[in-house]
Amino acid sequence: MNHKIINVTVSYINERREPLQIALCDGTAKDFADYQRLCGEIRGLTVIELYLKDLAKKLEQDDDD
């Protein structure tokens, strides 16, 4: 069950991050502050995704023990 929640959450993170990355690459940031906001949100989502993937690995290892 925990793995399903993690997978759904990671999927949601990817869905949210993708348009931000596209906006960043397309140069749609209005100004430097908007650019920083986009970068910060992408960075935050990426960090959360990495934490969740690490948690999933640890849960998997616990299941194996």
C-alpha positions as CSV (number, residue, x, y, z in Angstrom):
1,M,0.0,0.0,0.0
2,N,2.8,2.5,0.9
3,H,4.5,1.9,-2.4
4,K,1.3,2.7,-4.3
5,I,1.0,6.0,-2.4
6,I,4.6,6.9,-3.1
7,N,4.2,6.0,-6.8
8,V,1.1,8.1,-7.2
9,T,2.8,11.0,-5.4
10,V,5.9,10.8,-7.6
11,S,3.7,10.7,-10.6
12,Y,1.9,13.9,-9.4
13,I,5.3,15.6,-8.8
14,N,6.3,14.8,-12.4
15,E,3.1,16.1,-13.8
16,R,3.6,19.3,-11.9
17,R,7.3,19.7,-12.7
18,E,7.0,19.1,-16.4
19,P,5.1,22.3,-17.3
20,L,7.4,24.3,-15.1
21,Q,10.4,22.9,-16.9
22,I,8.8,23.7,-20.3
23,A,8.0,27.2,-19.2
24,L,11.6,27.7,-18.0
25,C,13.1,26.3,-21.3
26,D,10.7,28.4,-23.4
27,G,11.8,31.6,-21.7
28,T,8.3,32.5,-20.5
29,A,9.5,33.9,-17.1
30,K,8.4,37.5,-16.9
31,D,11.4,38.6,-15.0
32,F,14.3,37.4,-12.9
33,A,12.1,36.9,-9.8
34,D,9.7,34.7,-11.9
35,Y,12.7,32.8,-13.2
36,Q,13.9,32.2,-9.6
37,R,10.5,31.1,-8.5
38,L,10.3,28.5,-11.4
39,C,13.8,27.2,-10.5
40,G,12.9,27.0,-6.8
41,E,9.7,25.1,-7.4
42,I,11.4,22.7,-9.8
43,R,14.3,22.2,-7.3
44,G,11.8,21.6,-4.5
45,L,9.8,19.1,-6.4
46,T,12.9,17.2,-7.4
47,V,14.2,17.0,-3.9
48,I,10.8,15.7,-2.7
49,E,10.8,13.1,-5.5
50,L,14.3,11.9,-4.5
51,Y,13.3,11.6,-0.8
52,L,10.2,9.6,-1.8
53,K,12.2,7.3,-4.1
54,D,14.7,6.7,-1.2
55,L,11.8,6.0,1.1
56,A,10.4,3.5,-1.3
57,K,13.7,1.7,-1.5
58,K,14.0,1.5,2.3
59,L,10.4,0.2,2.6
60,E,11.2,-2.4,-0.1
61,Q,14.3,-3.5,1.8
62,D,12.2,-3.7,5.0
63,D,9.7,-5.9,3.2
64,D,12.5,-8.2,2.1
65,D,13.8,-8.6,5.7
